[in-house]
């Protein structure tokens, strides 16, 4: 039999096979998750996870989006704090050592080569101290720049707070909606009550609460950890700026004896 004849013979079978829908694609498109998510994304998600998302309802999709958003914020914050530790952080301590040793110009030049935001604040304090500036105005300028750096590090932490507080509430909302649907199905069953209907509705309803807690707990842990890192950076920056302003103090060497004050003779009272 030639290839053309074989192809013609198996053409009906091939057409029938192509008419059979793909189970994965059909499941992904018929579920509510497939209605909102694009087909490539819906089919790329593993079947057990897609089944949980479909069972939890739209609340599960919101919680999944919030978890991705929280993870993105945490990764950005980790990159910012890692930059403070590596991009010229060693130049700050070396520059402060030169400053306290009296090598003022070398300290300023050393900080000019650093790409660290904290180094720029310390360099501002050093440059202001080298010139005849008003100490109060200089401290205000250094405080303004320090506040700008700390504000950038504190950005988006409010988003983590919102996610940590809203995730359990959204999970509870999904649970309440699921329980309403379960009792509605129980009422529709009438006298022929099937316990599996109620139990199945309850575990589906509790699924959103578990998902909400799963998003909220790691978010709270990450938020407290990032706030702790921010407190460490704030304390380190305050210490570095203070060392610049107190670099001219002399705390070593022999103490200077102070003579006691001379008291004037008392004038006798007139009788």
C-alpha positions in Angstrom: 0.0 0.0 0.0 1.4 3.4 -0.9 1.8 6.3 1.5 -1.0 8.2 -0.1 -3.4 5.3 0.2 -2.4 4.7 3.8 -3.0 8.4 4.7 -6.4 8.3 3.0 -7.3 5.1 4.9 -6.4 6.5 8.3 -7.8 10.0 7.6 -11.1 9.3 9.4 -9.3 7.9 12.4 -7.0 10.9 12.6 -9.9 13.3 12.3 -11.7 11.6 15.1 -8.7 11.6 17.3 -8.2 15.3 16.7 -11.8 16.0 17.6 -11.3 14.5 21.0 -10.6 17.4 23.4 -7.5 17.5 25.5 -8.5 16.7 29.2 -6.0 19.2 30.6 -7.0 22.0 28.2 -10.7 21.3 28.7 -10.3 21.3 32.5 -8.3 24.5 32.4 -10.7 26.4 30.2 -14.0 25.1 31.8 -12.9 26.1 35.4 -13.3 29.6 36.7 -9.5 29.9 36.9 -9.2 29.2 33.2 -11.8 31.9 32.5 -9.6 34.6 34.2 -6.1 33.3 33.5 -4.6 32.9 30.0 -4.6 29.4 28.6 -0.8 29.0 28.6 -0.6 30.1 32.2 -3.5 27.9 33.2 -2.1 24.8 31.6 1.4 25.5 32.9 0.2 25.3 36.5 0.3 21.7 37.9 -3.1 19.9 38.1 -3.2 19.6 42.0 -2.5 23.3 42.4 -5.0 24.3 39.7 -7.6 22.1 41.4 -7.1 23.9 44.7 -7.3 27.3 43.0 -10.5 26.2 41.3 -12.0 24.8 44.5 -11.3 27.9 46.5 -13.0 30.3 44.1 -11.9 33.8 43.2 -10.6 34.5 46.7 -7.8 32.0 46.0 -6.8 34.0 42.9 -6.6 37.2 45.0 -4.5 35.5 47.7 -2.2 34.0 45.0 -1.7 37.5 43.5 -1.0 38.9 47.0 1.6 36.3 47.7 3.4 37.0 44.5 3.3 40.8 45.3 4.6 40.1 48.8 7.4 38.0 47.5 8.4 40.7 45.0 8.6 43.3 47.7 10.8 41.0 49.9 13.2 40.4 47.1 13.5 44.1 46.3 14.1 44.9 49.9 16.8 42.2 50.2 18.5 43.7 47.2 18.5 47.1 48.7 19.9 46.0 52.0 22.5 43.8 50.3 23.6 46.9 48.3 24.2 48.8 51.5 26.5 46.0 52.8 28.6 45.5 49.7 28.7 48.7 47.5 31.6 50.5 49.2 30.6 49.8 52.8 34.2 49.2 53.7 35.2 52.7 52.5 33.0 54.3 55.2 34.9 52.7 58.2 38.3 53.5 56.5 37.2 57.0 55.9 36.1 57.5 59.4 39.4 56.2 60.7 41.2 58.7 58.5 38.9 61.5 59.6 39.5 60.8 63.3 43.3 60.6 62.6 43.3 64.1 61.1 43.5 63.0 57.5 40.4 64.9 56.5 40.9 65.3 52.8 41.9 61.7 52.3 38.7 60.6 54.1 36.5 62.7 51.8 38.3 61.4 48.7 37.9 57.8 49.9 34.1 58.3 50.2 33.9 59.8 46.8 34.8 56.4 45.3 32.0 54.6 47.1 28.6 54.0 45.6 26.9 53.5 48.9 24.0 55.8 49.8 25.2 55.8 53.4 28.6 56.9 52.2 27.1 59.9 50.5 25.5 61.0 53.7 28.7 60.7 55.7 30.6 62.5 53.0 28.1 65.4 53.2 28.8 65.7 56.9 32.6 65.7 56.3 32.4 68.3 53.6 30.2 70.5 55.7 32.6 70.2 58.6 35.6 71.2 56.5 34.0 74.5 55.5 32.9 77.2 57.8 29.2 76.3 58.0 26.6 76.8 60.6 26.7 73.6 62.7 22.9 73.7 63.2 22.3 74.1 59.4 24.8 71.4 58.6 23.0 69.0 61.0 19.7 69.8 59.4 21.1 69.0 55.9 22.6 65.8 57.0 19.4 64.8 58.7 17.4 65.6 55.5 19.7 63.4 53.4 19.6 60.6 56.0 15.8 60.8 56.0 15.8 60.4 52.2 17.9 57.2 52.4 15.9 55.7 55.2 12.6 56.6 53.5 13.8 54.7 50.4 14.6 51.7 52.5 11.2 51.9 54.3 9.2 52.1 51.0 6.8 49.3 50.2 6.9 48.0 53.8 3.4 49.4 54.2 2.3 47.0 51.4 3.6 44.1 53.4 1.6 45.3 56.4 -1.5 45.5 54.3 -1.0 42.0 52.9 -0.3 40.5 56.3 -3.5 42.0 57.7 -5.8 41.4 54.8 -4.8 37.8 53.9 -6.5 36.2 56.9 -9.6 38.4 56.4 -9.9 37.4 52.8 -9.5 33.7 53.8 -12.2 34.1 56.3 -14.4 35.8 53.7 -13.9 32.8 51.3 -14.8 30.4 54.2 -18.0 32.3 54.9 -19.0 32.3 51.2 -18.2 28.5 51.0 -20.2 27.8 54.1 -23.2 29.7 52.6 -22.9 27.7 49.4 -22.7 24.4 51.4 -25.8 25.1 53.5 -27.6 26.3 50.4 -26.9 22.9 48.7 -28.0 21.2 52.0 -31.3 23.1 51.9 -31.9 22.3 48.2 -31.4 18.6 49.0 -34.5 18.7 51.2 -35.2 15.4 53.0 -32.6 13.5 51.0 -29.7 15.0 52.9 -26.3 13.7 51.9 -23.6 14.2 54.6 -21.0 14.2 51.9 -22.4 17.4 50.5 -22.0 19.3 53.7 -18.6 17.8 54.5 -17.3 18.5 51.0 -18.6 22.1 51.2 -16.9 22.6 54.6 -13.4 21.5 53.5 -13.6 23.6 50.4 -14.7 26.6 52.5 -11.9 26.1 55.0 -9.4 25.9 52.1 -9.4 29.7 51.7 -8.7 30.2 55.4 -5.7 28.0 55.2 -4.5 29.8 52.1 -5.0 33.2 53.8 -2.9 32.1 56.9 -0.3 30.6 54.6 0.1 34.0 53.0 -0.1 36.1 56.1 2.4 34.1 58.4 5.5 34.3 56.1 4.6 37.9 55.3 4.6 38.9 59.0 7.9 37.1 59.5 9.5 38.9 56.5 8.1 42.2 57.6 9.5 41.9 61.1 12.9 40.8 59.7 13.0 43.7 57.3 12.1 46.2 60.0 14.9 44.8 62.2 17.3 45.3 59.3 16.1 48.9 58.9 16.6 49.6 62.6 20.2 48.3 62.2 20.9 50.6 59.3 19.4 53.5 61.1 21.6 53.0 64.2 24.7 52.5 62.0 24.1 55.7 60.1 23.5 57.7 63.3 26.8 56.3 64.7 28.8 57.2 61.6 27.5 60.7 61.3 28.1 61.3 65.0 31.7 60.1 64.6 32.1 62.8 61.9 30.9 65.6 64.1 32.9 64.4 67.1 36.1 63.7 65.2 37.9 66.7 66.7 37.4 65.7 70.3 40.5 64.8 72.3 39.6 62.1 74.8 43.1 60.8 75.4 46.2 62.3 77.1 46.9 63.8 80.5 44.1 65.4 82.3 44.4 69.1 82.9 44.1 69.9 86.6 41.6 72.6 87.4 42.5 75.0 90.2 39.8 75.6 92.7 38.0 78.9 92.4 39.3 81.8 94.6 36.6 82.8 97.1 36.5 86.4 98.1 36.8 87.3 101.8 33.5 87.8 103.4 32.7 91.4 104.4 31.8 91.5 108.1 28.4 92.7 108.8 28.2 96.1 110.3 27.0 96.1 113.8 
